[in-house]
Amino acid sequence: MVLAQVLRDVLDSALVDMQKNVDDLQKNMETVKQVKDQLSSLSSQGGGAPGGDLLKKSSDSLKDMKLKL
């Protein structure tokens, strides 16, 4: 019975840690989305950061973006 309680405690702790990581990831993804939207907005205004026009499509990936200087 003691082993079962220890295992339950370890599992509970792991689940809490995993939920915290998921929450942090969602927050970071929202931040990236906001930055992407801001860059796209700057690009559509004719100024802004070089390469911002590459972020217009929501399916575009930041990893695949190549700046045109």
mmCIF file of the N, C-alpha and C atoms, coordinates in Angstrom:
data_MODEL
# 
_entry.id   MODEL 
# 
loop_
_atom_site.group_PDB 
_atom_site.id 
_atom_site.type_symbol 
_atom_site.label_atom_id 
_atom_site.label_alt_id 
_atom_site.label_comp_id 
_atom_site.label_asym_id 
_atom_site.label_entity_id 
_atom_site.label_seq_id 
_atom_site.pdbx_PDB_ins_code 
_atom_site.Cartn_x 
_atom_site.Cartn_y 
_atom_site.Cartn_z 
_atom_site.occupancy 
_atom_site.B_iso_or_equiv 
_atom_site.pdbx_formal_charge 
_atom_site.auth_seq_id 
_atom_site.auth_comp_id 
_atom_site.auth_asym_id 
_atom_site.auth_atom_id 
_atom_site.pdbx_PDB_model_num 
ATOM 1   N N  . MET A 1 1  ? 0.806  -1.193 0.000   1.00 0.00 ? 1  MET A N  1 
ATOM 2   C CA . MET A 1 1  ? 0.000  0.000  0.000   1.00 0.00 ? 1  MET A CA 1 
ATOM 3   C C  . MET A 1 1  ? 0.851  1.260  0.000   1.00 0.00 ? 1  MET A C  1 
ATOM 4   N N  . VAL A 1 2  ? 1.970  1.217  0.680   1.00 0.00 ? 2  VAL A N  1 
ATOM 5   C CA . VAL A 1 2  ? 2.842  2.395  0.728   1.00 0.00 ? 2  VAL A CA 1 
ATOM 6   C C  . VAL A 1 2  ? 3.414  2.667  -0.663  1.00 0.00 ? 2  VAL A C  1 
ATOM 7   N N  . LEU A 1 3  ? 3.795  1.620  -1.359  1.00 0.00 ? 3  LEU A N  1 
ATOM 8   C CA . LEU A 1 3  ? 4.339  1.791  -2.716  1.00 0.00 ? 3  LEU A CA 1 
ATOM 9   C C  . LEU A 1 3  ? 3.299  2.416  -3.643  1.00 0.00 ? 3  LEU A C  1 
ATOM 10  N N  . ALA A 1 4  ? 2.055  1.999  -3.522  1.00 0.00 ? 4  ALA A N  1 
ATOM 11  C CA . ALA A 1 4  ? 0.993  2.557  -4.362  1.00 0.00 ? 4  ALA A CA 1 
ATOM 12  C C  . ALA A 1 4  ? 0.822  4.056  -4.085  1.00 0.00 ? 4  ALA A C  1 
ATOM 13  N N  . GLN A 1 5  ? 0.906  4.463  -2.841  1.00 0.00 ? 5  GLN A N  1 
ATOM 14  C CA . GLN A 1 5  ? 0.781  5.878  -2.502  1.00 0.00 ? 5  GLN A CA 1 
ATOM 15  C C  . GLN A 1 5  ? 1.958  6.677  -3.051  1.00 0.00 ? 5  GLN A C  1 
ATOM 16  N N  . VAL A 1 6  ? 3.152  6.118  -2.964  1.00 0.00 ? 6  VAL A N  1 
ATOM 17  C CA . VAL A 1 6  ? 4.345  6.790  -3.495  1.00 0.00 ? 6  VAL A CA 1 
ATOM 18  C C  . VAL A 1 6  ? 4.210  6.955  -5.004  1.00 0.00 ? 6  VAL A C  1 
ATOM 19  N N  . LEU A 1 7  ? 3.789  5.906  -5.677  1.00 0.00 ? 7  LEU A N  1 
ATOM 20  C CA . LEU A 1 7  ? 3.610  5.979  -7.125  1.00 0.00 ? 7  LEU A CA 1 
ATOM 21  C C  . LEU A 1 7  ? 2.533  6.993  -7.497  1.00 0.00 ? 7  LEU A C  1 
ATOM 22  N N  . ARG A 1 8  ? 1.461  7.037  -6.744  1.00 0.00 ? 8  ARG A N  1 
ATOM 23  C CA . ARG A 1 8  ? 0.382  8.000  -6.984  1.00 0.00 ? 8  ARG A CA 1 
ATOM 24  C C  . ARG A 1 8  ? 0.903  9.430  -6.804  1.00 0.00 ? 8  ARG A C  1 
ATOM 25  N N  . ASP A 1 9  ? 1.697  9.643  -5.782  1.00 0.00 ? 9  ASP A N  1 
ATOM 26  C CA . ASP A 1 9  ? 2.261  10.976 -5.529  1.00 0.00 ? 9  ASP A CA 1 
ATOM 27  C C  . ASP A 1 9  ? 3.201  11.394 -6.658  1.00 0.00 ? 9  ASP A C  1 
ATOM 28  N N  . VAL A 1 10 ? 4.019  10.462 -7.126  1.00 0.00 ? 10 VAL A N  1 
ATOM 29  C CA . VAL A 1 10 ? 4.939  10.758 -8.225  1.00 0.00 ? 10 VAL A CA 1 
ATOM 30  C C  . VAL A 1 10 ? 4.152  11.077 -9.495  1.00 0.00 ? 10 VAL A C  1 
ATOM 31  N N  . LEU A 1 11 ? 3.119  10.307 -9.765  1.00 0.00 ? 11 LEU A N  1 
ATOM 32  C CA . LEU A 1 11 ? 2.293  10.544 -10.942 1.00 0.00 ? 11 LEU A CA 1 
ATOM 33  C C  . LEU A 1 11 ? 1.567  11.885 -10.842 1.00 0.00 ? 11 LEU A C  1 
ATOM 34  N N  . ASP A 1 12 ? 1.026  12.189 -9.685  1.00 0.00 ? 12 ASP A N  1 
ATOM 35  C CA . ASP A 1 12 ? 0.350  13.472 -9.490  1.00 0.00 ? 12 ASP A CA 1 
ATOM 36  C C  . ASP A 1 12 ? 1.311  14.632 -9.733  1.00 0.00 ? 12 ASP A C  1 
ATOM 37  N N  . SER A 1 13 ? 2.504  14.523 -9.201  1.00 0.00 ? 13 SER A N  1 
ATOM 38  C CA . SER A 1 13 ? 3.504  15.575 -9.376  1.00 0.00 ? 13 SER A CA 1 
ATOM 39  C C  . SER A 1 13 ? 3.882  15.729 -10.844 1.00 0.00 ? 13 SER A C  1 
ATOM 40  N N  . ALA A 1 14 ? 4.050  14.610 -11.528 1.00 0.00 ? 14 ALA A N  1 
ATOM 41  C CA . ALA A 1 14 ? 4.398  14.654 -12.952 1.00 0.00 ? 14 ALA A CA 1 
ATOM 42  C C  . ALA A 1 14 ? 3.280  15.302 -13.763 1.00 0.00 ? 14 ALA A C  1 
ATOM 43  N N  . LEU A 1 15 ? 2.035  14.988 -13.448 1.00 0.00 ? 15 LEU A N  1 
ATOM 44  C CA . LEU A 1 15 ? 0.905  15.579 -14.162 1.00 0.00 ? 15 LEU A CA 1 
ATOM 45  C C  . LEU A 1 15 ? 0.815  17.090 -13.927 1.00 0.00 ? 15 LEU A C  1 
ATOM 46  N N  . VAL A 1 16 ? 1.070  17.519 -12.704 1.00 0.00 ? 16 VAL A N  1 
ATOM 47  C CA . VAL A 1 16 ? 1.063  18.951 -12.402 1.00 0.00 ? 16 VAL A CA 1 
ATOM 48  C C  . VAL A 1 16 ? 2.165  19.649 -13.194 1.00 0.00 ? 16 VAL A C  1 
ATOM 49  N N  . ASP A 1 17 ? 3.359  19.060 -13.237 1.00 0.00 ? 17 ASP A N  1 
ATOM 50  C CA . ASP A 1 17 ? 4.473  19.634 -14.008 1.00 0.00 ? 17 ASP A CA 1 
ATOM 51  C C  . ASP A 1 17 ? 4.146  19.693 -15.493 1.00 0.00 ? 17 ASP A C  1 
ATOM 52  N N  . MET A 1 18 ? 3.537  18.632 -16.010 1.00 0.00 ? 18 MET A N  1 
ATOM 53  C CA . MET A 1 18 ? 3.173  18.604 -17.425 1.00 0.00 ? 18 MET A CA 1 
ATOM 54  C C  . MET A 1 18 ? 2.146  19.677 -17.746 1.00 0.00 ? 18 MET A C  1 
ATOM 55  N N  . GLN A 1 19 ? 1.158  19.872 -16.881 1.00 0.00 ? 19 GLN A N  1 
ATOM 56  C CA . GLN A 1 19 ? 0.140  20.903 -17.115 1.00 0.00 ? 19 GLN A CA 1 
ATOM 57  C C  . GLN A 1 19 ? 0.775  22.283 -17.095 1.00 0.00 ? 19 GLN A C  1 
ATOM 58  N N  . LYS A 1 20 ? 1.719  22.512 -16.188 1.00 0.00 ? 20 LYS A N  1 
ATOM 59  C CA . LYS A 1 20 ? 2.411  23.804 -16.130 1.00 0.00 ? 20 LYS A CA 1 
ATOM 60  C C  . LYS A 1 20 ? 3.181  24.034 -17.428 1.00 0.00 ? 20 LYS A C  1 
ATOM 61  N N  . ASN A 1 21 ? 3.834  23.002 -17.932 1.00 0.00 ? 21 ASN A N  1 
ATOM 62  C CA . ASN A 1 21 ? 4.576  23.136 -19.187 1.00 0.00 ? 21 ASN A CA 1 
ATOM 63  C C  . ASN A 1 21 ? 3.655  23.428 -20.364 1.00 0.00 ? 21 ASN A C  1 
ATOM 64  N N  . VAL A 1 22 ? 2.502  22.783 -20.398 1.00 0.00 ? 22 VAL A N  1 
ATOM 65  C CA . VAL A 1 22 ? 1.520  23.033 -21.464 1.00 0.00 ? 22 VAL A CA 1 
ATOM 66  C C  . VAL A 1 22 ? 1.016  24.475 -21.378 1.00 0.00 ? 22 VAL A C  1 
ATOM 67  N N  . ASP A 1 23 ? 0.716  24.923 -20.165 1.00 0.00 ? 23 ASP A N  1 
ATOM 68  C CA . ASP A 1 23 ? 0.259  26.307 -19.982 1.00 0.00 ? 23 ASP A CA 1 
ATOM 69  C C  . ASP A 1 23 ? 1.313  27.306 -20.438 1.00 0.00 ? 23 ASP A C  1 
ATOM 70  N N  . ASP A 1 24 ? 2.572  27.054 -20.070 1.00 0.00 ? 24 ASP A N  1 
ATOM 71  C CA . ASP A 1 24 ? 3.665  27.941 -20.493 1.00 0.00 ? 24 ASP A CA 1 
ATOM 72  C C  . ASP A 1 24 ? 3.832  27.931 -22.005 1.00 0.00 ? 24 ASP A C  1 
ATOM 73  N N  . LEU A 1 25 ? 3.708  26.773 -22.616 1.00 0.00 ? 25 LEU A N  1 
ATOM 74  C CA . LEU A 1 25 ? 3.819  26.669 -24.069 1.00 0.00 ? 25 LEU A CA 1 
ATOM 75  C C  . LEU A 1 25 ? 2.704  27.443 -24.764 1.00 0.00 ? 25 LEU A C  1 
ATOM 76  N N  . GLN A 1 26 ? 1.493  27.326 -24.258 1.00 0.00 ? 26 GLN A N  1 
ATOM 77  C CA . GLN A 1 26 ? 0.370  28.067 -24.847 1.00 0.00 ? 26 GLN A CA 1 
ATOM 78  C C  . GLN A 1 26 ? 0.594  29.572 -24.732 1.00 0.00 ? 26 GLN A C  1 
ATOM 79  N N  . LYS A 1 27 ? 1.131  30.013 -23.617 1.00 0.00 ? 27 LYS A N  1 
ATOM 80  C CA . LYS A 1 27 ? 1.434  31.432 -23.437 1.00 0.00 ? 27 LYS A CA 1 
ATOM 81  C C  . LYS A 1 27 ? 2.499  31.880 -24.445 1.00 0.00 ? 27 LYS A C  1 
ATOM 82  N N  . ASN A 1 28 ? 3.530  31.073 -24.608 1.00 0.00 ? 28 ASN A N  1 
ATOM 83  C CA . ASN A 1 28 ? 4.581  31.407 -25.568 1.00 0.00 ? 28 ASN A CA 1 
ATOM 84  C C  . ASN A 1 28 ? 4.058  31.412 -26.998 1.00 0.00 ? 28 ASN A C  1 
ATOM 85  N N  . MET A 1 29 ? 3.163  30.490 -27.322 1.00 0.00 ? 29 MET A N  1 
ATOM 86  C CA . MET A 1 29 ? 2.594  30.449 -28.669 1.00 0.00 ? 29 MET A CA 1 
ATOM 87  C C  . MET A 1 29 ? 1.754  31.699 -28.933 1.00 0.00 ? 29 MET A C  1 
ATOM 88  N N  . GLU A 1 30 ? 1.037  32.171 -27.926 1.00 0.00 ? 30 GLU A N  1 
ATOM 89  C CA . GLU A 1 30 ? 0.249  33.393 -28.074 1.00 0.00 ? 30 GLU A CA 1 
ATOM 90  C C  . GLU A 1 30 ? 1.168  34.595 -28.302 1.00 0.00 ? 30 GLU A C  1 
ATOM 91  N N  . THR A 1 31 ? 2.290  34.636 -27.595 1.00 0.00 ? 31 THR A N  1 
ATOM 92  C CA . THR A 1 31 ? 3.252  35.722 -27.781 1.00 0.00 ? 31 THR A CA 1 
ATOM 93  C C  . THR A 1 31 ? 3.802  35.702 -29.202 1.00 0.00 ? 31 THR A C  1 
ATOM 94  N N  . VAL A 1 32 ? 4.149  34.534 -29.701 1.00 0.00 ? 32 VAL A N  1 
ATOM 95  C CA . VAL A 1 32 ? 4.664  34.414 -31.066 1.00 0.00 ? 32 VAL A CA 1 
ATOM 96  C C  . VAL A 1 32 ? 3.608  34.866 -32.071 1.00 0.00 ? 32 VAL A C  1 
ATOM 97  N N  . LYS A 1 33 ? 2.350  34.490 -31.839 1.00 0.00 ? 33 LYS A N  1 
ATOM 98  C CA . LYS A 1 33 ? 1.263  34.908 -32.733 1.00 0.00 ? 33 LYS A CA 1 
ATOM 99  C C  . LYS A 1 33 ? 1.130  36.429 -32.740 1.00 0.00 ? 33 LYS A C  1 
ATOM 100 N N  . GLN A 1 34 ? 1.227  37.052 -31.566 1.00 0.00 ? 34 GLN A N  1 
ATOM 101 C CA . GLN A 1 34 ? 1.111  38.509 -31.496 1.00 0.00 ? 34 GLN A CA 1 
ATOM 102 C C  . GLN A 1 34 ? 2.251  39.186 -32.249 1.00 0.00 ? 34 GLN A C  1 
ATOM 103 N N  . VAL A 1 35 ? 3.460  38.671 -32.094 1.00 0.00 ? 35 VAL A N  1 
ATOM 104 C CA . VAL A 1 35 ? 4.609  39.245 -32.802 1.00 0.00 ? 35 VAL A CA 1 
ATOM 105 C C  . VAL A 1 35 ? 4.428  39.069 -34.309 1.00 0.00 ? 35 VAL A C  1 
ATOM 106 N N  . LYS A 1 36 ? 3.979  37.894 -34.712 1.00 0.00 ? 36 LYS A N  1 
ATOM 107 C CA . LYS A 1 36 ? 3.738  37.626 -36.134 1.00 0.00 ? 36 LYS A CA 1 
ATOM 108 C C  . LYS A 1 36 ? 2.710  38.596 -36.698 1.00 0.00 ? 36 LYS A C  1 
ATOM 109 N N  . ASP A 1 37 ? 1.627  38.806 -35.961 1.00 0.00 ? 37 ASP A N  1 
ATOM 110 C CA . ASP A 1 37 ? 0.588  39.736 -36.413 1.00 0.00 ? 37 ASP A CA 1 
ATOM 111 C C  . ASP A 1 37 ? 1.129  41.160 -36.512 1.00 0.00 ? 37 ASP A C  1 
ATOM 112 N N  . GLN A 1 38 ? 1.946  41.553 -35.554 1.00 0.00 ? 38 GLN A N  1 
ATOM 113 C CA . GLN A 1 38 ? 2.523  42.898 -35.591 1.00 0.00 ? 38 GLN A CA 1 
ATOM 114 C C  . GLN A 1 38 ? 3.459  43.063 -36.784 1.00 0.00 ? 38 GLN A C  1 
ATOM 115 N N  . LEU A 1 39 ? 4.273  42.050 -37.052 1.00 0.00 ? 39 LEU A N  1 
ATOM 116 C CA . LEU A 1 39 ? 5.176  42.122 -38.203 1.00 0.00 ? 39 LEU A CA 1 
ATOM 117 C C  . LEU A 1 39 ? 4.387  42.173 -39.512 1.00 0.00 ? 39 LEU A C  1 
ATOM 118 N N  . SER A 1 40 ? 3.332  41.391 -39.587 1.00 0.00 ? 40 SER A N  1 
ATOM 119 C CA . SER A 1 40 ? 2.498  41.403 -40.787 1.00 0.00 ? 40 SER A CA 1 
ATOM 120 C C  . SER A 1 40 ? 1.837  42.764 -40.963 1.00 0.00 ? 40 SER A C  1 
ATOM 121 N N  . SER A 1 41 ? 1.405  43.357 -39.868 1.00 0.00 ? 41 SER A N  1 
ATOM 122 C CA . SER A 1 41 ? 0.780  44.666 -39.916 1.00 0.00 ? 41 SER A CA 1 
ATOM 123 C C  . SER A 1 41 ? 1.769  45.721 -40.401 1.00 0.00 ? 41 SER A C  1 
ATOM 124 N N  . LEU A 1 42 ? 2.986  45.684 -39.904 1.00 0.00 ? 42 LEU A N  1 
ATOM 125 C CA . LEU A 1 42 ? 4.013  46.625 -40.343 1.00 0.00 ? 42 LEU A CA 1 
ATOM 126 C C  . LEU A 1 42 ? 4.302  46.460 -41.829 1.00 0.00 ? 42 LEU A C  1 
ATOM 127 N N  . SER A 1 43 ? 4.363  45.204 -42.259 1.00 0.00 ? 43 SER A N  1 
ATOM 128 C CA . SER A 1 43 ? 4.661  44.920 -43.658 1.00 0.00 ? 43 SER A CA 1 
ATOM 129 C C  . SER A 1 43 ? 3.565  45.444 -44.568 1.00 0.00 ? 43 SER A C  1 
ATOM 130 N N  . SER A 1 44 ? 2.305  45.299 -44.149 1.00 0.00 ? 44 SER A N  1 
ATOM 131 C CA . SER A 1 44 ? 1.191  45.736 -44.991 1.00 0.00 ? 44 SER A CA 1 
ATOM 132 C C  . SER A 1 44 ? 1.094  47.256 -45.047 1.00 0.00 ? 44 SER A C  1 
ATOM 133 N N  . GLN A 1 45 ? 1.768  47.943 -44.112 1.00 0.00 ? 45 GLN A N  1 
ATOM 134 C CA . GLN A 1 45 ? 1.778  49.397 -44.111 1.00 0.00 ? 45 GLN A CA 1 
ATOM 135 C C  . GLN A 1 45 ? 2.909  49.942 -44.977 1.00 0.00 ? 45 GLN A C  1 
ATOM 136 N N  . GLY A 1 46 ? 3.697  49.072 -45.532 1.00 0.00 ? 46 GLY A N  1 
ATOM 137 C CA . GLY A 1 46 ? 4.761  49.498 -46.431 1.00 0.00 ? 46 GLY A CA 1 
ATOM 138 C C  . GLY A 1 46 ? 6.089  49.740 -45.746 1.00 0.00 ? 46 GLY A C  1 
ATOM 139 N N  . GLY A 1 47 ? 6.156  49.603 -44.472 1.00 0.00 ? 47 GLY A N  1 
ATOM 140 C CA . GLY A 1 47 ? 7.417  49.792 -43.756 1.00 0.00 ? 47 GLY A CA 1 
ATOM 141 C C  . GLY A 1 47 ? 7.666  48.591 -42.895 1.00 0.00 ? 47 GLY A C  1 
ATOM 142 N N  . GLY A 1 48 ? 8.447  48.774 -41.895 1.00 0.00 ? 48 GLY A N  1 
ATOM 143 C CA . GLY A 1 48 ? 8.632  47.714 -40.925 1.00 0.00 ? 48 GLY A CA 1 
ATOM 144 C C  . GLY A 1 48 ? 9.860  46.872 -41.177 1.00 0.00 ? 48 GLY A C  1 
ATOM 145 N N  . ALA A 1 49 ? 9.892  45.777 -40.494 1.00 0.00 ? 49 ALA A N  1 
ATOM 146 C CA . ALA A 1 49 ? 11.058 44.907 -40.515 1.00 0.00 ? 49 ALA A CA 1 
ATOM 147 C C  . ALA A 1 49 ? 11.169 44.173 -41.839 1.00 0.00 ? 49 ALA A C  1 
ATOM 148 N N  . PRO A 1 50 ? 12.399 44.025 -42.334 1.00 0.00 ? 50 PRO A N  1 
ATOM 149 C CA . PRO A 1 50 ? 12.593 43.247 -43.561 1.00 0.00 ? 50 PRO A CA 1 
ATOM 150 C C  . PRO A 1 50 ? 12.114 41.815 -43.357 1.00 0.00 ? 50 PRO A C  1 
ATOM 151 N N  . GLY A 1 51 ? 11.416 41.296 -44.320 1.00 0.00 ? 51 GLY A N  1 
ATOM 152 C CA . GLY A 1 51 ? 10.948 39.915 -44.243 1.00 0.00 ? 51 GLY A CA 1 
ATOM 153 C C  . GLY A 1 51 ? 9.592  39.768 -43.583 1.00 0.00 ? 51 GLY A C  1 
ATOM 154 N N  . GLY A 1 52 ? 9.027  40.855 -43.070 1.00 0.00 ? 52 GLY A N  1 
ATOM 155 C CA . GLY A 1 52 ? 7.725  40.771 -42.416 1.00 0.00 ? 52 GLY A CA 1 
ATOM 156 C C  . GLY A 1 52 ? 6.644  40.296 -43.366 1.00 0.00 ? 52 GLY A C  1 
ATOM 157 N N  . ASP A 1 53 ? 6.789  40.608 -44.642 1.00 0.00 ? 53 ASP A N  1 
ATOM 158 C CA . ASP A 1 53 ? 5.796  40.179 -45.630 1.00 0.00 ? 53 ASP A CA 1 
ATOM 159 C C  . ASP A 1 53 ? 5.767  38.673 -45.783 1.00 0.00 ? 53 ASP A C  1 
ATOM 160 N N  . LEU A 1 54 ? 6.824  38.009 -45.352 1.00 0.00 ? 54 LEU A N  1 
ATOM 161 C CA . LEU A 1 54 ? 6.860  36.558 -45.458 1.00 0.00 ? 54 LEU A CA 1 
ATOM 162 C C  . LEU A 1 54 ? 5.980  35.889 -44.414 1.00 0.00 ? 54 LEU A C  1 
ATOM 163 N N  . LEU A 1 55 ? 5.487  36.637 -43.438 1.00 0.00 ? 55 LEU A N  1 
ATOM 164 C CA . LEU A 1 55 ? 4.701  36.063 -42.358 1.00 0.00 ? 55 LEU A CA 1 
ATOM 165 C C  . LEU A 1 55 ? 3.203  36.234 -42.542 1.00 0.00 ? 55 LEU A C  1 
ATOM 166 N N  . LYS A 1 56 ? 2.760  36.718 -43.679 1.00 0.00 ? 56 LYS A N  1 
ATOM 167 C CA . LYS A 1 56 ? 1.344  37.048 -43.867 1.00 0.00 ? 56 LYS A CA 1 
ATOM 168 C C  . LYS A 1 56 ? 0.438  35.834 -43.758 1.00 0.00 ? 56 LYS A C  1 
ATOM 169 N N  . LYS A 1 57 ? 0.804  34.730 -44.331 1.00 0.00 ? 57 LYS A N  1 
ATOM 170 C CA . LYS A 1 57 ? -0.051 33.551 -44.299 1.00 0.00 ? 57 LYS A CA 1 
ATOM 171 C C  . LYS A 1 57 ? 0.019  32.896 -42.925 1.00 0.00 ? 57 LYS A C  1 
ATOM 172 N N  . SER A 1 58 ? -1.134 32.505 -42.414 1.00 0.00 ? 58 SER A N  1 
ATOM 173 C CA . SER A 1 58 ? -1.149 31.876 -41.094 1.00 0.00 ? 58 SER A CA 1 
ATOM 174 C C  . SER A 1 58 ? -0.499 30.496 -41.135 1.00 0.00 ? 58 SER A C  1 
ATOM 175 N N  . SER A 1 59 ? -0.373 29.912 -42.313 1.00 0.00 ? 59 SER A N  1 
ATOM 176 C CA . SER A 1 59 ? 0.243  28.600 -42.407 1.00 0.00 ? 59 SER A CA 1 
ATOM 177 C C  . SER A 1 59 ? 1.755  28.669 -42.516 1.00 0.00 ? 59 SER A C  1 
ATOM 178 N N  . ASP A 1 60 ? 2.289  29.884 -42.672 1.00 0.00 ? 60 ASP A N  1 
ATOM 179 C CA . ASP A 1 60 ? 3.738  30.025 -42.768 1.00 0.00 ? 60 ASP A CA 1 
ATOM 180 C C  . ASP A 1 60 ? 4.394  29.703 -41.433 1.00 0.00 ? 60 ASP A C  1 
ATOM 181 N N  . SER A 1 61 ? 5.582  29.183 -41.503 1.00 0.00 ? 61 SER A N  1 
ATOM 182 C CA . SER A 1 61 ? 6.333  28.838 -40.320 1.00 0.00 ? 61 SER A CA 1 
ATOM 183 C C  . SER A 1 61 ? 7.493  29.799 -40.153 1.00 0.00 ? 61 SER A C  1 
ATOM 184 N N  . LEU A 1 62 ? 7.730  30.246 -38.936 1.00 0.00 ? 62 LEU A N  1 
ATOM 185 C CA . LEU A 1 62 ? 8.888  31.107 -38.680 1.00 0.00 ? 62 LEU A CA 1 
ATOM 186 C C  . LEU A 1 62 ? 10.183 30.374 -39.024 1.00 0.00 ? 62 LEU A C  1 
ATOM 187 N N  . LYS A 1 63 ? 10.195 29.071 -38.819 1.00 0.00 ? 63 LYS A N  1 
ATOM 188 C CA . LYS A 1 63 ? 11.389 28.283 -39.084 1.00 0.00 ? 63 LYS A CA 1 
ATOM 189 C C  . LYS A 1 63 ? 11.713 28.283 -40.578 1.00 0.00 ? 63 LYS A C  1 
ATOM 190 N N  . ASP A 1 64 ? 10.684 28.306 -41.417 1.00 0.00 ? 64 ASP A N  1 
ATOM 191 C CA . ASP A 1 64 ? 10.885 28.232 -42.857 1.00 0.00 ? 64 ASP A CA 1 
ATOM 192 C C  . ASP A 1 64 ? 11.097 29.592 -43.490 1.00 0.00 ? 64 ASP A C  1 
ATOM 193 N N  . MET A 1 65 ? 10.939 30.669 -42.703 1.00 0.00 ? 65 MET A N  1 
ATOM 194 C CA . MET A 1 65 ? 11.040 32.023 -43.245 1.00 0.00 ? 65 MET A CA 1 
ATOM 195 C C  . MET A 1 65 ? 12.471 32.325 -43.640 1.00 0.00 ? 65 MET A C  1 
ATOM 196 N N  . LYS A 1 66 ? 12.633 32.920 -44.820 1.00 0.00 ? 66 LYS A N  1 
ATOM 197 C CA . LYS A 1 66 ? 13.942 33.343 -45.306 1.00 0.00 ? 66 LYS A CA 1 
ATOM 198 C C  . LYS A 1 66 ? 13.844 34.820 -45.604 1.00 0.00 ? 66 LYS A C  1 
ATOM 199 N N  . LEU A 1 67 ? 14.706 35.588 -44.993 1.00 0.00 ? 67 LEU A N  1 
ATOM 200 C CA . LEU A 1 67 ? 14.686 37.031 -45.192 1.00 0.00 ? 67 LEU A CA 1 
ATOM 201 C C  . LEU A 1 67 ? 15.254 37.393 -46.558 1.00 0.00 ? 67 LEU A C  1 
ATOM 202 N N  . LYS A 1 68 ? 14.615 38.353 -47.187 1.00 0.00 ? 68 LYS A N  1 
ATOM 203 C CA . LYS A 1 68 ? 15.107 38.902 -48.457 1.00 0.00 ? 68 LYS A CA 1 
ATOM 204 C C  . LYS A 1 68 ? 15.650 40.283 -48.161 1.00 0.00 ? 68 LYS A C  1 
ATOM 205 N N  . LEU A 1 69 ? 16.942 40.427 -48.159 1.00 0.00 ? 69 LEU A N  1 
ATOM 206 C CA . LEU A 1 69 ? 17.553 41.718 -47.855 1.00 0.00 ? 69 LEU A CA 1 
ATOM 207 C C  . LEU A 1 69 ? 18.031 42.399 -49.114 1.00 0.00 ? 69 LEU A C  1 
# 
